Amino acid sequence: MAFDLGGLLQKYLGASPGQATESATDHFQQVAQAAPPEMVSQGIAAAFRSDQTPPFAQMVAQLFSQANPQQQAGMLNQLLGSLSPAALAALTSSGVLGKLMGQGGGGQPTSIAAQDAAQLTPEQVQQIASHAEQHSPTIIDQMSNFYAQHSGLVKTLGSAALTIALAKMANANRG
C-alpha cells in the first residue's frame, strides 16, 4: 500500500500544539521523507516562528546539542554566512566565537569545520542564532531549508513543534 501524504496531513489541518500526540514525531518523519523539501522547510519555519514554541535561538541551540559534528558545522556555517561583516565583528568582539575567528582572511572564518563546531556550547550557539535573527531577516528561512535536509534532527524538537510544522504543511498541501 502506497504512503498517503495527503491523508496523513489531513489529520493536522487546523491542529494546534495543544493537540500534539506522540505520533507527531513519526508522522513528521514520514512526511519529511515524502513531501517536497520546500514544504518541509515551510513547516519547520512555522514552528520556529510560532509563539507556542521556544524562541528560534533556543530551538537552534537544542538542535545543535543533538547534532553530529558535521551537522553542527553546517548549522554554524548557515548562521555565520547570513551575517554582514559588521554583525560578525560585533559577535566576535563579544567573545562568543572565540578561537573560531581568525581562521579566514580578516579575522572571519571562511568555513567552520566539524572539529571546530564541536568546541562550541549550545549556549554559545544560542547567542549566535539570536544575533543572526536580529541582523538577518531571512535566517529562519535559511535554517529551515537546512533542517529540511536533516529532518531526523528536527524530530528532537518535540511533538508540539512538530504538530505546528505538520499543520503548516497540511495547509500548504491543501492549497
C-alpha positions in Angstrom: 0.0 0.0 0.0 1.4 3.4 -1.0 2.0 6.1 1.6 -0.9 8.7 1.6 0.8 12.0 2.2 -2.4 14.0 1.8 -4.3 11.7 4.1 -1.8 11.9 6.8 -1.5 15.7 6.5 -5.3 16.0 6.6 -5.1 14.9 10.3 -3.2 18.1 11.0 -5.3 20.7 9.3 -6.1 23.3 11.9 -4.1 21.3 14.6 -2.6 23.2 17.5 0.3 22.3 19.7 -2.2 21.5 22.5 -3.4 18.7 20.3 0.1 17.2 19.9 0.5 13.5 20.2 3.5 11.2 20.4 2.7 10.1 16.8 3.6 13.6 15.6 7.2 12.5 15.6 6.6 9.5 13.4 4.2 11.4 11.2 6.7 14.2 10.7 9.4 11.8 9.7 7.1 10.1 7.2 6.0 13.5 5.7 9.6 14.8 5.6 10.6 11.8 3.5 7.6 12.1 1.1 6.9 15.8 0.8 8.9 18.3 -1.3 11.8 19.9 0.7 10.3 23.3 0.3 7.1 22.2 2.0 9.1 20.6 4.9 11.1 23.9 5.2 7.9 26.0 5.4 6.6 23.7 8.2 9.8 24.0 10.1 9.8 27.8 9.7 6.3 27.9 11.0 7.4 26.1 14.2 10.4 28.4 14.5 8.2 31.5 14.3 5.3 30.2 16.5 4.6 31.9 19.8 3.7 28.5 21.1 7.3 27.2 20.8 10.5 28.3 22.5 12.3 31.2 20.8 14.1 30.5 17.5 17.6 30.8 19.0 16.7 28.4 21.8 15.4 25.8 19.4 18.6 26.1 17.2 20.7 25.6 20.4 18.6 22.5 21.2 19.1 21.1 17.7 22.8 21.9 17.8 23.1 19.8 21.0 21.5 16.8 19.3 23.5 17.1 16.1 26.6 15.3 14.9 29.8 17.4 14.3 29.1 17.7 10.5 25.5 18.9 11.2 26.8 21.3 13.8 29.3 22.8 11.3 26.5 23.1 8.7 24.3 25.0 11.2 27.1 27.3 12.1 28.1 28.0 8.5 24.4 28.9 7.8 24.2 31.2 10.8 27.5 32.9 10.3 27.0 33.1 6.5 23.9 35.1 7.0 25.7 37.9 8.9 27.2 41.0 7.5 30.9 41.7 8.3 29.8 44.3 10.8 27.4 41.9 12.6 30.1 39.2 12.6 32.6 41.7 14.1 30.1 42.5 16.9 29.7 38.8 17.6 33.5 38.3 17.6 34.1 41.3 19.9 31.6 39.8 22.4 33.8 36.7 22.6 31.2 34.2 21.6 33.1 33.0 18.6 36.5 32.9 20.4 39.1 31.0 18.6 36.9 30.3 15.6 37.6 33.7 14.3 40.8 34.4 12.6 40.7 31.2 10.5 39.8 33.1 7.4 41.0 36.4 6.0 40.3 39.5 8.0 39.6 37.6 11.2 36.4 35.9 10.0 36.1 32.2 9.4 35.7 31.2 5.8 34.0 27.9 6.8 33.6 26.2 10.2 35.0 22.7 10.3 33.3 19.9 12.2 36.0 19.7 14.8 35.8 23.4 15.4 32.0 23.4 15.6 32.0 20.7 18.2 34.0 23.1 20.5 31.1 25.5 20.9 28.4 25.0 23.6 24.7 25.1 22.9 24.6 28.4 24.9 27.2 30.0 22.5 25.2 28.7 19.5 22.0 30.2 21.0 23.8 33.6 21.2 24.9 33.3 17.6 21.4 32.3 16.5 19.9 35.2 18.4 22.4 37.6 16.9 21.7 36.2 13.4 17.9 36.6 14.0 18.4 40.2 14.9 20.7 41.0 11.9 19.4 38.8 9.1 15.7 38.8 8.3 15.9 35.6 6.2 17.8 33.5 8.8 14.8 31.5 9.9 14.0 30.5 6.3 17.7 29.7 5.7 17.9 27.5 8.8 14.5 25.9 7.9 15.9 24.9 4.5 19.0 23.4 6.2 16.8 21.4 8.7 14.5 20.2 5.9 17.6 18.3 4.7 18.2 17.0 8.2 14.7 16.1 9.2 15.8 13.4 11.6 17.3 16.1 13.7 14.1 18.1 13.8 12.3 15.3 15.5 14.2 16.2 18.7 12.2 19.5 18.9 9.2 17.6 20.4 5.6 16.9 19.4 4.3 20.4 19.9 6.7 22.0 17.5 6.2 19.1 15.0 2.5 19.5 15.2 2.9 23.2 14.2 5.1 22.1 11.3 2.7 19.4 10.2 -0.3 21.8 10.4 1.6 24.3 8.2 2.5 21.5 5.7 -1.2 20.4 5.7 -2.3 23.9 4.9 0.3 24.1 2.1 -0.7 20.7 0.7 -4.4 21.7 0.7 -3.6 24.9 -1.3 
